[in-house]
Amino acid sequence: MIQIFLEEQMFYNEVYDEVKLFFNENEICFTDELPPDEKGGIFLYCKVDSEAAEGPVFRINLEWDNSSYNADIPIESKNIGEMETEKVRELKRQIKRHIYLALVKCTGRELPWGMLTGIRPAKIARELLEEGKTEEEILSTLTRFYMLSEEKARLAYGVALTESKIINRTGKDMISVYIGIPFCPSRCLYCSFTSNPIAKCSHLVSKYLDALKSEINGVQRIIEEKSYKIQSLYIGGGTPTSIDTVSLEGLLEHINKTFNMTWIEEFTLEAGRPDSISKDKLEAAKNYGVNRISINPQTMNNRTLEIIGRSHTAEDIIEAFGLAREAGFDCINMDIIVGLPGENLLMFEHTLKEIGKLNPENLTVHTMAIKRASRLNEHRSEYNLISGEEAEQMVNMAREFANSIGMHPYYLYRQKNILGNLENIGYCKPGYESIYNIQIMEEKQTIIALGAGAVTKVVYPSDNRIERAFNVKNIEEYINRLDEMIERKKALLNP
């Protein structure tokens, strides 16, 4: 048990997220009272001391057994609300750093990503690149200040180099467009996305697609007014190919007729589930300009597919991949997951070997994250999950495999409650980096998002800020409030 006394609630997220790297939720307790001397366990004390001899400080004290860690971080004013934004950000970084150092000393554990708790570790390396820092300086900052392992620091740096090449050649008037299809053949055990089993929602599909086409019309008017050029277009979900062939073809036709496709470099369709793929759907996608697809097995072990709620086999994955090649797709991504319930290292190795036989251009390796809204979280006690150490072995095995087939890491991100405090990595063969994946991760480009649950992000580079417009998640609400969704985007893009 760790008890936390935190006077400045504006630092709640920084303190909690750092502590959670080392302790489970049920081991963390915030208290408004200073514990008595015989408190037991571990006590973390965070408070502004305005009476310190050399001026106000933010004081951090961690006590356990007969040991302690103490740090005083100098601050400009005892009223933190009066400090400049950048100085508050730096204070937050220092708070996280010292809490991490304290917990390393207390627990004897060092973590591969050090003090980092955020989604985008490569963003730090890329920003240092933009400041003109050398490789040596960037790696030093990552390992000494943020305390990443040498391996993770080099990973973040390598990804940042690749991302920068894509970002630096992107015009300021270029945007990406995301279109969401929130239907799936079934809901997977680990999923928390906005998706609805299509068999139960078949009565809504036609109405949803009509509404989506209307939103496409409204967004195109905004794009014309702003003189934007679409660089990448991504149809995701859910599983877009869960809708029937006629409906999919109708949507693709409407996209092509409505949007100016002149500048599009990448047009991705998440085929995702092999049980939703057919020759006709693939040919329709190819005919309407889709040049990148995802066929996502997650695992090539049939027993695991049953456990996670998939209604297809590994053999179906191989067949769907073959159909995609026959349809002319030369850029195919495959997703797999490290740490699926019941899987061990040998089973994961089998998945990699089977994917090696298919030879895709992209491989995305996700590490299992326990999401609050997933069935896995609701019934967690019913499933066996591997340890963080085993997850790290699988991640390393995937890295070696990707290297062996000529792939390099080109984007990465992390999630809360991820096994082993690890990461998700996108690998690809040279020249097959996904523009959309890089842009959504690094947040250097405006992305207009359409469909139920979609989130538009407008980037203002000169102000170093991002504004968001949210579409409602419920399908019926989305249909009924479509005009409002369009107006939200219009208001955001025309302040």
Secondary structure in CASP SS format (residue, H / E / C, confidence):
PFRMAT SS
TARGET T0000
AUTHOR 0000-0000-0000
METHOD secondary structure of the structure
MODEL  1
M C 1.00
I E 1.00
Q E 1.00
I E 1.00
F E 1.00
L E 1.00
E C 1.00
E C 1.00
Q H 1.00
M H 1.00
F H 1.00
Y H 1.00
N H 1.00
E H 1.00
V H 1.00
Y H 1.00
D H 1.00
E H 1.00
V H 1.00
K H 1.00
L C 1.00
F C 1.00
F C 1.00
N C 1.00
E H 1.00
N H 1.00
E H 1.00
I E 1.00
C E 1.00
F E 1.00
T C 1.00
D C 1.00
E C 1.00
L C 1.00
P C 1.00
P C 1.00
D C 1.00
E C 1.00
K C 1.00
G C 1.00
G C 1.00
I E 1.00
F E 1.00
L E 1.00
Y E 1.00
C E 1.00
K E 1.00
V E 1.00
D E 1.00
S C 1.00
E C 1.00
A C 1.00
A C 1.00
E C 1.00
G C 1.00
P C 1.00
V E 1.00
F E 1.00
R E 1.00
I E 1.00
N E 1.00
L E 1.00
E E 1.00
W E 1.00
D C 1.00
N C 1.00
S E 1.00
S E 1.00
Y E 1.00
N E 1.00
A E 1.00
D E 1.00
I E 1.00
P E 1.00
I C 1.00
E C 1.00
S C 1.00
K C 1.00
N C 1.00
I H 1.00
G H 1.00
E H 1.00
M C 1.00
E C 1.00
T H 1.00
E H 1.00
K H 1.00
V H 1.00
R H 1.00
E H 1.00
L H 1.00
K H 1.00
R H 1.00
Q H 1.00
I H 1.00
K H 1.00
R H 1.00
H H 1.00
I H 1.00
Y H 1.00
L H 1.00
A H 1.00
L H 1.00
V H 1.00
K H 1.00
C H 1.00
T H 1.00
G C 1.00
R C 1.00
E C 1.00
L C 1.00
P C 1.00
W C 1.00
G C 1.00
M C 1.00
L C 1.00
T C 1.00
G C 1.00
I C 1.00
R C 1.00
P H 1.00
A H 1.00
K H 1.00
I H 1.00
A H 1.00
R H 1.00
E H 1.00
L H 1.00
L H 1.00
E H 1.00
E C 1.00
G C 1.00
K C 1.00
T C 1.00
E H 1.00
E H 1.00
E H 1.00
I H 1.00
L H 1.00
S H 1.00
T H 1.00
L H 1.00
T H 1.00
R H 1.00
F H 1.00
Y C 1.00
M C 1.00
L C 1.00
S C 1.00
E H 1.00
E H 1.00
K H 1.00
A H 1.00
R H 1.00
L H 1.00
A H 1.00
Y H 1.00
G H 1.00
V H 1.00
A H 1.00
L H 1.00
T H 1.00
E H 1.00
S H 1.00
K H 1.00
I H 1.00
I H 1.00
N H 1.00
R C 1.00
T C 1.00
G C 1.00
K C 1.00
D C 1.00
M E 1.00
I E 1.00
S E 1.00
V E 1.00
Y E 1.00
I E 1.00
G E 1.00
I E 1.00
P C 1.00
F E 1.00
C E 1.00
P C 1.00
S C 1.00
R C 1.00
C C 1.00
L C 1.00
Y C 1.00
C C 1.00
S C 1.00
F C 1.00
T C 1.00
S C 1.00
N E 1.00
P E 1.00
I C 1.00
A C 1.00
K C 1.00
C C 1.00
S H 1.00
H H 1.00
L H 1.00
V H 1.00
S H 1.00
K H 1.00
Y H 1.00
L H 1.00
D H 1.00
A H 1.00
L H 1.00
K H 1.00
S H 1.00
E H 1.00
I H 1.00
N H 1.00
G H 1.00
V H 1.00
Q H 1.00
R H 1.00
I H 1.00
I H 1.00
E H 1.00
E H 1.00
K H 1.00
S C 1.00
Y C 1.00
K E 1.00
I E 1.00
Q E 1.00
S E 1.00
L E 1.00
Y E 1.00
I E 1.00
G E 1.00
G E 1.00
G C 1.00
T C 1.00
P H 1.00
T H 1.00
S H 1.00
I C 1.00
D C 1.00
T H 1.00
V H 1.00
S H 1.00
L H 1.00
E H 1.00
G H 1.00
L H 1.00
L H 1.00
E H 1.00
H H 1.00
I H 1.00
N H 1.00
K H 1.00
T H 1.00
F C 1.00
N C 1.00
M C 1.00
T C 1.00
W C 1.00
I C 1.00
E C 1.00
E E 1.00
F E 1.00
T E 1.00
L E 1.00
E E 1.00
A E 1.00
G E 1.00
R C 1.00
P H 1.00
D H 1.00
S H 1.00
I C 1.00
S C 1.00
K H 1.00
D H 1.00
K H 1.00
L H 1.00
E H 1.00
A H 1.00
A H 1.00
K H 1.00
N H 1.00
Y C 1.00
G C 1.00
V C 1.00
N C 1.00
R E 1.00
I E 1.00
S E 1.00
I E 1.00
N C 1.00
P C 1.00
Q E 1.00
T C 1.00
M C 1.00
N C 1.00
N H 1.00
R H 1.00
T H 1.00
L H 1.00
E H 1.00
I H 1.00
I C 1.00
G C 1.00
R C 1.00
S C 1.00
H C 1.00
T C 1.00
A H 1.00
E H 1.00
D H 1.00
I H 1.00
I H 1.00
E H 1.00
A H 1.00
F H 1.00
G H 1.00
L H 1.00
A H 1.00
R H 1.00
E H 1.00
A C 1.00
G C 1.00
F C 1.00
D C 1.00
C C 1.00
I E 1.00
N E 1.00
M E 1.00
D E 1.00
I E 1.00
I E 1.00
V E 1.00
G C 1.00
L C 1.00
P C 1.00
G C 1.00
E C 1.00
N C 1.00
L H 1.00
L H 1.00
M H 1.00
F H 1.00
E H 1.00
H H 1.00
T H 1.00
L H 1.00
K H 1.00
E H 1.00
I H 1.00
G H 1.00
K H 1.00
L H 1.00
N C 1.00
P C 1.00
E C 1.00
N E 1.00
L E 1.00
T E 1.00
V E 1.00
H E 1.00
T E 1.00
M C 1.00
A E 1.00
I C 1.00
K C 1.00
R C 1.00
A C 1.00
S C 1.00
R H 1.00
L H 1.00
N H 1.00
E H 1.00
H C 1.00
R H 1.00
S H 1.00
E H 1.00
Y C 1.00
N C 1.00
L C 1.00
I C 1.00
S C 1.00
G H 1.00
E H 1.00
E H 1.00
A H 1.00
E H 1.00
Q H 1.00
M H 1.00
V H 1.00
N H 1.00
M H 1.00
A H 1.00
R H 1.00
E H 1.00
F H 1.00
A H 1.00
N H 1.00
S H 1.00
I C 1.00
G C 1.00
M C 1.00
H E 1.00
P E 1.00
Y E 1.00
Y E 1.00
L E 1.00
Y E 1.00
R C 1.00
Q C 1.00
K C 1.00
N C 1.00
I E 1.00
L H 1.00
G H 1.00
N H 1.00
L C 1.00
E C 1.00
N E 1.00
I E 1.00
G E 1.00
Y E 1.00
C E 1.00
K C 1.00
P C 1.00
G C 1.00
Y C 1.00
E C 1.00
S C 1.00
I H 1.00
Y H 1.00
N H 1.00
I H 1.00
Q H 1.00
I H 1.00
M H 1.00
E H 1.00
E C 1.00
K C 1.00
Q C 1.00
T C 1.00
I E 1.00
I E 1.00
A E 1.00
L E 1.00
G C 1.00
A C 1.00
G C 1.00
A C 1.00
V E 1.00
T E 1.00
K E 1.00
V E 1.00
V E 1.00
Y E 1.00
P H 1.00
S H 1.00
D H 1.00
N C 1.00
R E 1.00
I E 1.00
E E 1.00
R E 1.00
A E 1.00
F E 1.00
N C 1.00
V C 1.00
K C 1.00
N C 1.00
I H 1.00
E H 1.00
E H 1.00
Y H 1.00
I H 1.00
N H 1.00
R C 1.00
L H 1.00
D H 1.00
E H 1.00
M H 1.00
I H 1.00
E H 1.00
R H 1.00
K H 1.00
K H 1.00
A H 1.00
L H 1.00
L H 1.00
N C 1.00
P C 1.00
END
